[in-house]
């Protein structure tokens, strides 16, 4: 009887963890921008240099997604990002579609705190991180996150 009780508790715990993970997967979340002034200044130059090396220069909005050859869901993210950026290609400030291999850009992945694949970031026209997406987003969600960033042409 005790074994059955332990089994039931373990199954319920596994279901709860699975539900929480599934609920968060693919959701677009606003970026956490709460940094102290000192750490923000120190990290800003390192982050800007790493982002510029992969094409996030702040000249327009960008969608940066981390992937790997061994990542199955990354191909789905590739299709979603391509479709969403393609739909906004005629906007005043069309978004860039930047795919980065996590194995090739490990330093950038550490700087952005990428813990799992696929992970996608949306940067605004000034190069600030606006959204972070873990998992495979829906095209409509990604497009709705990008649309406000593509309205105005980037400032020179």
Secondary structure, DSSP 8 states (H G I E B T S, - for coil): -HHHHHHHHHHHHHHHHHHHHHHHTT-EEE------HHHHHHHHHHHHHHHHHHT--SSS-EEEEEE-TT-STHHHHHHHHHHHHHHTTTSTT--EEEEEETTT-HHHHHHTT--SSSEEEEE-TTS-EEEEEES---HHHHHHHHHTTSSS----
